[in-house]
Amino acid sequence: MKKVACLIVDDEPIAREIIETYCRHLPQLTVVASCDTTLDAKTMLQKQPIDILFLDINMPVLNGIAFLKTLKNQPQVIFTTAYKEYAVDAFDLSACDYLLKPFSLERFIVAIDKALERLHPAQTPINVANDAKPDDFTFVKADGKIYKIRHEELLFAEANGNYTRINTTNGTLTPGMTFSSFISLLPVNQFIQVHRSFVVNKAKISHIEGNRVFIGSTEIPIGSNYRDGFFKELGV
């Protein structure tokens, strides 16, 4: 198995040590360098290919957001920060995930799964524009049970590693199926993928502000690669 090259960028030694420790739990990962400034990280990126970049935001001289904007060929980026207010900017820059410190090993693994899915996408891509299904419901299996989800009750769904988190008016389900597999079950005339990790029920959109779509009080980022198609689908 080819190792996944990782670069850690954080000005806090303890934070770097935690990420290195987490990486050691996953044999497919190898940490090729650990930098305390973004300028050092830029030099390292010029020396060798990096697959996954763990990037803090509050950094001296050049912060993580500004640094990412300077990269022409960016790796899969996982932001590691104590500041939640930069999440929209991070996802607009096609960040793979956004980890709020302190984060658990479990949450770290979810982020890694997202990065690996991007690095090694399925050979047969799912065409979201498949013919709409006549049924107004979808069956999913979760927690040893099979649930019938009516499309009108489905608010949005989110990629969750190798699983999918489904948010409905009746609660949340996490079936053991990939995000792309779940999307293939949905009628394209009712659901729109707004981000690599999010699909929304357009009938449930309350409003749109900047690069965010709101389902009630929940903010969902609009990915730069999906923005034009999203607004075209809405006819605005």
C-alpha positions as CSV (number, residue, x, y, z in Angstrom):
1,M,0.0,0.0,0.0
2,K,1.4,3.4,-1.0
3,K,1.8,5.7,2.0
4,V,-0.2,8.9,2.2
5,A,2.3,11.8,2.7
6,C,1.2,14.3,5.4
7,L,2.5,17.7,6.3
8,I,1.6,19.3,9.7
9,V,1.6,23.1,10.0
10,D,1.0,24.6,13.4
11,D,2.9,27.0,15.6
12,E,2.0,25.1,18.8
13,P,4.3,22.2,19.5
14,I,1.7,20.3,21.5
15,A,-0.8,20.6,18.7
16,R,1.7,19.2,16.3
17,E,2.5,16.3,18.6
18,I,-1.2,15.4,19.0
19,I,-1.6,15.3,15.2
20,E,1.5,13.2,14.8
21,T,0.3,10.8,17.5
22,Y,-3.1,10.5,15.7
23,C,-1.3,9.8,12.4
24,R,0.7,7.0,13.9
25,H,-2.6,5.2,14.7
26,L,-3.3,5.0,10.9
27,P,-0.7,2.9,9.1
28,Q,-1.5,4.3,5.7
29,L,-0.3,7.8,6.8
30,T,3.2,9.0,7.1
31,V,4.2,12.4,8.4
32,V,7.0,13.7,6.2
33,A,7.4,17.0,8.0
34,S,6.1,19.2,10.8
35,C,6.4,23.0,10.5
36,D,5.8,25.9,12.8
37,T,5.3,28.5,10.1
38,T,3.5,28.6,6.8
39,L,6.6,29.9,5.1
40,D,8.5,26.7,6.1
41,A,5.5,24.7,4.9
42,K,5.7,26.4,1.5
43,T,9.3,25.4,1.2
44,M,8.5,21.8,2.1
45,L,5.6,21.7,-0.5
46,Q,8.1,22.8,-3.2
47,K,10.5,20.0,-2.2
48,Q,8.1,17.0,-2.4
49,P,4.5,16.0,-3.1
50,I,2.2,16.2,-0.1
51,D,-1.2,14.4,-0.1
52,I,-2.7,15.7,3.1
53,L,-2.0,19.1,4.7
54,F,-3.0,19.7,8.4
55,L,-3.2,23.5,8.6
56,D,-3.7,25.8,11.6
57,I,-5.3,29.2,10.8
58,N,-4.0,31.5,13.5
59,M,-0.3,31.5,12.4
60,P,2.4,34.1,12.6
61,V,3.4,36.2,9.5
62,L,1.0,34.5,7.1
63,N,-2.2,32.8,8.5
64,G,-3.5,29.5,7.2
65,I,-6.3,31.0,5.0
66,A,-4.0,33.4,3.3
67,F,-1.3,30.7,2.9
68,L,-3.8,28.4,1.2
69,K,-4.7,31.1,-1.3
70,T,-1.0,31.2,-2.4
71,L,-0.9,27.5,-3.4
72,K,-1.5,26.7,-7.1
73,N,-1.7,22.9,-6.6
74,Q,-3.0,22.4,-3.1
75,P,-3.1,19.0,-1.4
76,Q,-6.2,17.8,0.5
77,V,-6.4,20.3,3.3
78,I,-7.7,19.6,6.8
79,F,-7.8,22.8,8.9
80,T,-7.0,22.3,12.6
81,T,-8.0,25.4,14.6
82,A,-9.7,26.8,17.7
83,Y,-11.6,29.3,15.7
84,K,-15.0,28.2,14.2
85,E,-15.7,31.5,12.5
86,Y,-13.4,30.7,9.6
87,A,-15.3,27.5,8.6
88,V,-17.1,29.1,5.6
89,D,-13.9,30.6,4.2
90,A,-12.2,27.3,4.6
91,F,-14.8,25.3,2.8
92,D,-15.0,27.9,0.0
93,L,-11.3,27.2,-0.6
94,S,-12.3,23.5,-1.1
95,A,-10.9,22.4,2.3
96,C,-11.5,18.8,2.9
97,D,-12.5,19.2,6.6
98,Y,-12.4,21.6,9.5
99,L,-11.4,20.3,12.9
100,L,-12.0,22.4,16.0
101,K,-9.5,22.0,18.7
102,P,-9.5,20.0,20.8
103,F,-10.7,17.2,18.5
104,S,-10.9,13.5,19.3
105,L,-9.2,10.6,17.4
106,E,-12.6,9.6,16.2
107,R,-13.3,13.0,14.6
108,F,-9.7,13.0,13.2
109,I,-10.4,9.6,11.5
110,V,-13.6,11.0,9.9
111,A,-11.6,13.8,8.4
112,I,-8.9,11.4,7.1
113,D,-11.6,9.3,5.5
114,K,-12.9,12.3,3.6
115,A,-9.4,13.1,2.4
116,L,-8.8,9.6,1.3
117,E,-12.1,9.5,-0.6
118,R,-10.9,12.6,-2.5
119,L,-7.5,11.1,-3.2
120,H,-8.9,7.8,-4.3
121,P,-12.4,8.4,-5.7
122,A,-14.5,5.5,-6.8
123,Q,-13.8,4.2,-10.3
124,T,-17.4,4.6,-11.4
125,P,-18.6,8.1,-10.6
126,I,-22.2,8.5,-9.5
127,N,-24.2,10.6,-11.9
128,V,-26.5,12.8,-9.7
129,A,-28.5,13.6,-12.8
130,N,-30.0,10.2,-13.1
131,D,-33.7,9.9,-14.0
132,A,-35.9,10.9,-11.1
133,K,-37.5,8.1,-9.3
134,P,-41.3,8.0,-9.2
135,D,-41.3,7.0,-5.5
136,D,-41.5,9.8,-2.9
137,F,-39.5,7.9,-0.4
138,T,-36.2,6.0,0.1
139,F,-35.3,3.0,2.3
140,V,-32.0,3.0,4.2
141,K,-30.5,0.6,6.7
142,A,-29.2,2.0,10.0
143,D,-28.6,0.5,13.5
144,G,-29.8,-2.9,12.3
145,K,-33.2,-1.5,11.1
146,I,-34.5,-0.5,7.7
147,Y,-36.1,3.0,7.7
148,K,-38.4,4.5,5.2
149,I,-37.5,8.2,4.6
150,R,-40.1,10.3,2.9
151,H,-38.3,12.8,0.6
152,E,-40.4,15.7,1.9
153,E,-39.0,15.0,5.4
154,L,-35.4,14.9,4.3
155,L,-33.7,18.2,5.1
156,F,-30.1,17.6,4.0
157,A,-27.4,14.9,4.1
158,E,-23.7,15.1,4.9
159,A,-20.7,12.9,4.1
160,N,-19.4,11.3,7.3
161,G,-16.3,9.3,6.4
162,N,-17.5,6.1,4.8
163,Y,-21.0,6.7,6.0
164,T,-23.7,9.3,5.5
165,R,-25.4,11.5,8.1
166,I,-29.1,12.0,7.1
167,N,-30.9,14.9,8.7
168,T,-34.7,14.7,8.6
169,T,-37.6,16.5,10.4
170,N,-37.8,13.4,12.6
171,G,-34.1,13.2,13.6
172,T,-30.8,12.0,12.3
173,L,-29.8,8.7,10.8
174,T,-26.3,7.4,9.9
175,P,-26.7,4.5,7.5
176,G,-23.6,2.4,6.6
177,M,-23.4,3.7,3.0
178,T,-21.2,6.1,1.2
179,F,-22.4,9.7,0.4
180,S,-22.3,9.1,-3.3
181,S,-24.3,5.9,-3.0
182,F,-27.0,7.7,-1.0
183,I,-27.1,10.6,-3.5
184,S,-27.8,8.1,-6.3
185,L,-31.1,7.2,-4.5
186,L,-32.5,10.7,-4.5
187,P,-34.6,12.4,-7.1
188,V,-32.5,15.0,-8.9
189,N,-35.4,17.4,-9.4
190,Q,-35.8,17.7,-5.6
191,F,-32.2,17.5,-4.2
192,I,-29.1,19.6,-5.1
193,Q,-25.5,18.9,-4.2
194,V,-24.1,22.2,-3.0
195,H,-20.8,20.9,-1.7
196,R,-18.7,17.8,-2.0
197,S,-19.9,16.8,1.4
198,F,-23.5,18.2,1.3
199,V,-26.8,17.6,-0.6
200,V,-29.9,19.6,0.3
201,N,-33.6,19.4,-0.3
202,K,-34.2,22.6,-2.2
203,A,-37.8,22.8,-0.9
204,K,-36.4,23.2,2.6
205,I,-34.0,26.1,1.9
206,S,-35.0,29.1,4.0
207,H,-32.5,31.5,2.5
208,I,-29.0,31.9,1.0
209,E,-26.4,34.4,2.2
210,G,-23.0,34.7,0.6
211,N,-21.5,31.2,0.3
212,R,-23.9,29.6,2.7
213,V,-27.3,28.1,2.3
214,F,-29.6,27.9,5.3
215,I,-31.9,25.0,6.2
216,G,-33.7,26.6,9.1
217,S,-31.0,27.7,11.5
218,T,-28.4,25.2,10.0
219,E,-25.6,26.8,7.9
220,I,-24.3,24.7,5.0
221,P,-21.3,25.8,2.9
222,I,-21.7,26.2,-0.9
223,G,-18.5,24.8,-2.5
224,S,-16.9,26.9,-5.2
225,N,-17.2,24.0,-7.7
226,Y,-20.9,23.7,-7.1
227,R,-21.9,27.3,-6.8
228,D,-22.7,28.0,-10.5
229,G,-24.7,24.8,-10.9
230,F,-26.6,25.4,-7.7
231,F,-27.8,28.9,-8.6
232,K,-28.6,27.8,-12.1
233,E,-30.8,25.0,-10.7
234,L,-32.6,27.6,-8.5
235,G,-33.0,29.8,-11.6
236,V,-31.3,32.8,-9.9
